């Protein structure tokens, strides 16, 4: 348990990410999700949401913040695969 907490401290939270880091996460998350769950109907929705990322206003759909936080806190078994863990941004 302690090791997990230390690992989490090594990565930025969603709110610490700059716009470019958020954009990279969104793109990589969508690609990773599609590889991990190729038959998931969610993939089409994720693609559509990722296209709505607005770099001018440094805005991204808040759903991706939830996904990032779930991966960061290791809350969701669906994202426990190391390929999702590699999407986290180091401090």
C-alpha positions in Angstrom: 0.0 0.0 0.0 2.8 2.4 0.9 4.6 1.7 -2.4 1.4 2.6 -4.3 1.1 5.9 -2.5 4.8 6.8 -3.3 4.2 5.9 -6.9 1.2 8.2 -7.1 3.2 11.1 -5.7 5.7 10.7 -8.6 3.0 11.6 -11.1 1.1 14.9 -11.7 -2.6 15.1 -11.0 -4.9 16.2 -13.9 -4.9 19.8 -12.6 -1.1 20.0 -12.6 -1.0 19.1 -16.3 -0.5 21.9 -18.9 -2.7 22.0 -22.1 -0.1 20.1 -24.2 0.2 17.3 -21.6 -3.6 17.0 -21.4 -3.8 16.8 -25.1 -1.2 14.1 -25.3 -3.0 12.1 -22.5 -6.3 12.4 -24.3 -4.9 11.1 -27.6 -2.9 8.3 -26.0 -5.8 7.3 -23.8 -8.1 7.0 -26.8 -5.5 4.9 -28.7 -4.8 2.7 -25.7 -8.4 2.2 -24.9 -9.0 1.1 -28.5 -6.1 -1.4 -28.4 -7.2 -2.8 -25.0 -10.9 -3.0 -25.8 -11.2 -3.2 -29.6 -14.8 -4.2 -29.7 -16.0 -1.6 -27.2 -18.7 0.7 -28.4 -17.2 3.4 -26.2 -14.3 3.8 -28.6 -16.4 5.9 -31.1 -17.6 8.2 -28.3 -14.1 8.7 -27.0 -12.9 9.6 -30.5 -15.7 12.2 -30.8 -14.9 13.6 -27.4 -11.2 13.8 -28.1 -11.9 15.8 -31.2 -13.6 18.5 -29.0 -10.3 19.3 -27.2 -9.9 23.1 -27.5 -6.3 24.2 -27.3 -7.1 27.9 -27.6 -9.0 27.8 -24.3 -6.9 25.0 -22.8 -10.1 23.0 -22.5 -10.6 19.3 -22.7 -13.7 17.2 -21.9 -13.9 16.7 -18.1 -14.5 13.0 -18.7 -10.8 12.6 -19.5 -10.0 14.2 -16.2 -12.0 11.5 -14.5 -10.2 8.8 -16.5 -6.8 10.3 -15.6 -7.7 10.5 -11.9 -9.0 6.9 -11.9 -5.7 5.7 -13.4 -3.7 8.0 -11.0 -5.4 6.6 -7.9 -5.6 3.1 -9.3 -9.4 3.1 -8.5 -10.7 1.4 -11.5 -9.7 -2.2 -12.4 -10.6 -1.5 -16.0 -7.5 0.8 -16.3 -5.2 -1.3 -14.2 -3.2 -2.6 -17.2 0.3 -1.2 -17.3 -0.4 0.4 -20.7 -2.8 2.8 -19.0 -0.4 3.4 -16.1 2.2 4.5 -18.6 0.0 7.4 -19.7 0.5 9.2 -16.4 2.8 12.3 -16.6 5.8 12.3 -14.2 6.4 15.3 -12.0 
